[in-house]
Amino acid sequence: MEKLKTKKGMKYRESIYINGRKKNSPSFSRKTDARKWKVEMEAKKNKGLLEEIGIVKKDIPLFKDYALQWLDTVKVYQLTPSTLQTYRAELRNHIFPMTKLLKLNEIQREHGEALLSKMIQNGHKPKGCNKVLGVFKSILLHAEDEELITKSPLRRVKKLKEIGKPPKFWSSMEINQFLRVNQNHEYYYLF
């Protein structure tokens, strides 16, 4: 309970949390009125009557529908046509089979981890797996920004470690050939 000092004396205010957000009561001159408001709001919250307390619960779409909408509205102007086509293929081939008919709020961290392990078992390289995971994460972060989910479940799913290519060194024969060809170059002495 908050105590607020005003010119007219003390006021009291309660708050409740709905979907991770704090909703404050109006200020009351008596503590009992503030407590009564909180009890009423908690009861409405528990019954699912969010519309009555000023918070309308949004319909949560299927992941598949939301992902396609995300591609067609958000990413269509940000990506080249070939990248957009690649994203569609990644969704169709890897992500949609894992999510099937799940709603956005039903996706768990395990779905992201299962996606990575399945791709590795199928012989995909870590770089490709990370790319698909990035698309999956981007969709869920956008849903979080749109307040369809409270927090992206894939936030803590880590990318796979990519093995870089070993450095390639020239042989002495290749070095000599390079120097012979560039013998008359103005920066020859720097080579």
C-alpha positions, -999 to +999 in steps of 0.1 A: +000+000+000+012+034-009+008+065+013+005+097-006+008+131+011-014+158-004-025+193+007-057+178+020-041+151+041-031+115+036-043+094+006-039+057+001-034+037-030-031-001-038-018-018-069-022-051-086-001-068-113-017-081-145+004-098-171+035-084-155+023-048-155+014-027-125-021-012-123-026+014-096-059+021-079-073+056-076-063+074-044-086+069-014-088+089+018-093+057+038-071+026+039-101+003+040-114+017+007-080+010-009-079-025+004-115-031-007-106-020-043-076-044-043-098-073-032-124-066-059-097-063-086-080-095-076-113-113-077-120-100-112-085-109-123-089-144-110-123-148-128-107-136-161-128-105-163-100-083-175-122-061-196-140-049-165-108-036-150-097-018-181-073-044-196-086-061-226-070-095-232-058-098-268-065-129-288-033-149-291-028-161-327-012-193-338+026-190-342+024-200-378-002-173-387+018-147-367+051-156-384+036-153-419+020-120-409+054-108-395+071-117-428+044-100-450+040-068-430+072-061-411+101-078-430+088-075-466+103-040-470+134-046-448+147-076-467+158-084-502+135-108-521+160-136-519+164-132-481+127-131-477+125-164-497+152-179-475+132-169-443+101-185-457+120-217-465+135-217-429+101-213-414+085-240-436+113-266-433+125-261-397+103-240-375+067-248-385+072-286-380+084-279-344+056-255-335+028-273-354-005-257-341+009-239-311-002-205-301+024-178-295+021-180-257+024-218-257+060-218-272+086-227-246+123-226-244+124-264-251+111-257-286+141-236-294+165-262-279+148-290-297+150-271-330+188-268-326+193-304-316+171-317-344+190-296-370+224-308-357+212-345-359+201-339-395+236-328-403+232-290-405+262-268-396+261-245-366+260-214-387+228-225-405+213-236-371+220-202-356+205-184-386+172-204-382+172-197-344+177-160-351+145-160-373+126-178-346+138-154-319+131-123-340+094-134-345+090-139-307+107-106-298+083-088-322+054-106-305+068-094-272+069-058-285+033-062-296+024-073-261+011-107-273+034-125-250+050-111-218+085-124-225+102-143-253+109-178-241+139-180-264+158-151-249+182-174-231+186-200-258+223-197-268+236-199-303+258-228-312+295-223-313+306-219-349+339-234-360+358-209-381+378-219-411+415-224-404+438-198-419+452-207-453+488-199-458+506-197-491+533-222-499+568-209-508+561-216-545+529-194-543+548-166-526+576-166-552+550-166-580+533-136-564+566-117-560+576-125-596+543-111-610+545-080-590+581-073-595+575-039-612+548-028-587+555+005-569+550-011-535+571-042-543+595-036-514+566-036-489+556-072-500 
